[in-house]
Structures are given as C-alpha cells and as structure tokens.
C-alpha cells in the first residue's frame, strides 16, 4: 500500500485536471450536440467537471472512423508482434500514471484509494500486458482431411467492437475487454458508464501515446439510452461486449436482434451464495472472508457474496464473528489510505440500497446491524455495512441484486438444502463455500450452477482464470485465453490439391 497519507491525496486532487471530452478519431472533442452532464464526486457531492454527452451522431462518426481504420489493415492486419509492442507500451504508460489514474477512479466513483492504487490500476495494466503477450502464441490449425485437400483454420478479427462497461470497476472492466479485442486486431469503441467516465477518457490519450493508430480506440461518454443504444443498434458494429445489469443485458440482446444480429457478449448481474458448512474448522477465516465478500468496494461488486448461507449447527457461533469483521468495512474517507470502504457511487444508488433495506424489514427479515446512511455531513454518499438475519430466500433482498453492502443470512440444515437454496436464483455468476471436507468441496462445487466457485476463500482471481456466468448472469468469458474467442472469426479455407 502507498505510504502517502490523506493530505497528500487531497493536495493531488486539488491539482488534478479533469477532462470530460469524447475521444474520436484521435482527438478530444465535444459531443456533436454540445450537450454535457455533471460529473459529481461521491466523496463530497461536488461537481468535478462536465462530461460530453454523446449520442447517435457521435456514434455514427466513431463507427465510420473505426471501420475505415479496420479496413485499411493498419492495425487489423499488423503483425501480432507489432500489436503486442504497442499494448506493452500502453501497459507501461498506465503504470507510469498510476497515481493520476487511481485518483481519477476514486474521485469519480468513490472507491478507497488503497484499492484504486494497488489493485484496480495495476490490474488493468496487467490485463493488457497479458493479452498482448498471448497474441503471438495463438496458432491456426490444419484440419485432418483427405490428403488431396488442404483445410486451413485461421482466426481473424471480428471488425468493429463496441465495449460498454459499468461504473464499479471502470478501468479494470474496460481493460478486460480491450486487451483481447485490441490484441486480436479489432477497432474498439468504448462507452464508459456515465457515472465513471474519467479513466476511460484519460486512457484514450495514453493509447495514442503508445502508438495505437487513430480510430482503433475511441471513447464515447454518455448515457446508455442514447449513445449506448446507438452503438447496440448500429448495423456496422460487428460485436458488442458488455458488463452491467441483467436488465440492460436483456435489452442489448433485443437491440442486437433488431439490427444486424451482431454477436453480443454479456457479463451481467449476480446474487452469489456464500455457504459456510459446519465442518469448517476455521470459522474466524470464514467470517472474515464473508465480510470481505460483501464489504469490498462497498458491496458494489457483481460477485458480492450477498446471500450468506450458514449451517444452523454453527449459526450462533458464526454470526458474532461475522459482525465483528464487517466493522472493518465501515466506510471512511476514500482518500485516506487506511480506509477499506469508500462512498457509494451516487445519490440514486444510495436511495436504491436504502429502499432494499426498507423492503427487507417490511418482509420480516431482522436488521441485525447497519442499515443507515452515514457521514452525511461530508455531502457524500455513504452506507454502513448491513446484516439481515431471519431471511427467507424468496424475499426481495435475497432474490434481487442490491449492489451495496447488504448481506442476507439464511440458515440451512443439510448439504442438499444448501445446494437447493444456492441454485434458487435467476443468477449464476459466482458462489463460495467453506468446508474442511475435500469430497464435499468437490461435490458441492459441481452441483452449484455458477461460473466461478470459490472454496475456502472469496473474491480474488487471476487473469489466467476464465470469468463469467451461467443463467441470467450472462454468456462468454472474460480473462484467460477463452476471452479471445469473443473477438475473432474462425475461417476455414479449403484448397483442392
């Protein structure tokens, strides 16, 4: 963690230049309409600057530029080693500007500076570098056909890719898609969330400095119902990669069908079960993991362990441990390096979380701790970690994604019941389980319908491990070599000899 203190980060924040322009065809520009919206910092409610509000005209221009450079072959047909060198340089530049980018991320969406600085921004650089390193290791194939023929299987970039990312991990989520999309030779139009556009806007200039040709990466800030919709419906966008809510993911699928049947890859919501079995010997570690699973990033995490399933045999022992460790995730000032949790992204999300908390009480769940908005005198948006007991899995707080620091505790009495409750959801993004029984760990992990199952730990992960969901948590995978499949076309060329 950085040795710098809160005063250092506050001073840097005062000196920071905020750029809210779109990046189209290699230059910063206003939206064609001239419209903007305020960038409000969740730390204290102050306006950081104005962000360009792009719409259809901007999307049309960006797509045309992206198509032109793609067809030229300057990037799409460049040698893999050449593309790798540019992305290596971009990764290096991200690390050179790590403090600036971390500060932009924290001011923009509220996360603690310790995590922006030590996790999010370095992780983004690592994602790009790993994908760049992999690109000249992916070979074509020769099919085992009759010797009178030669059947070659090659991989080509899909074309113009639109990338729409959420506000909770702005640069991280963008990098997970930009890495494989750019490495494979595509032209990419990035639409960041209107709630957290700053690092995407800054990244565009760094990409040009790294040597990315004009039009290969463009950034269109704005709203989902305007520029996001325009990209999703555009007939010259070949592929759309999205991370965000399941509701929006469903709508994007409709837009893809209404337009050119563009391929669409969706990493959507989650309501992840976090299961603690009675044979777990280290309940302290399990409680610490469960607290982190709902407290990290203020609970604004798609894989947050928001449904905590606890064996009734250890329930009375476990809950006090959980309550103790949840206090470590009580929000503090995001620019204080000692803070683990920061601010909720905006006032709208605060109201959403508080509405869910009220709903839980109305349905009969017991508010055991937390549940309050705090630090209101700062002008910012903060909610303390919240624990509900006596939750039935049919309750709204157990079925819908809250995207805040709210955990619902559900008791179970058998392994089969735990699995049944875990799978009783529309989502299937992640799950966690704590057990000292190796056979149970394998058995339960195999039965849970989720893209990732953590055993005796929670969160974390690695760029080498695929990430994505089952059911209404989406399709496709980020991370690992599997992520490249989303952004390539497989071509078969058959020669008669």
Secondary structure by P-SEA (a helix, b strand, c coil): cccccaaaaaaaaaabbbbcccccccccccccccbbbbbcccccccccbbbbbccaaaaaaaaaaaaaaaaacccccccaaaaaaaaaaaaaaaaaaaaaaaaaaaaacccccccccccaaaaaaaaaaaaaaaccccccccccccccbbbbbbbbbccbbbbbbbcccaaaaaaaaaacccccbbbbbbbccccccaaaaaaaaaaaaaccccccbbbbbcccccaaaaaaacccccbbbbbccaaaaaaaaaaaaaccccbbbbbbbbbbbbbbccccccaaaaaaaaaaacccccccccccccbbbbccccccccaaaaaaaaaaacccccccccccbbbcccaaaaaaaaaaaaaaaaaccccccccccccccccbbbbcbbbbcccccccccccccccccbbbbbbbccaaaaaaaaaccccccccccccccaaaaaaaaaaccccccccccccccccccccccccccccccccccccccccbbbbbbbbcc
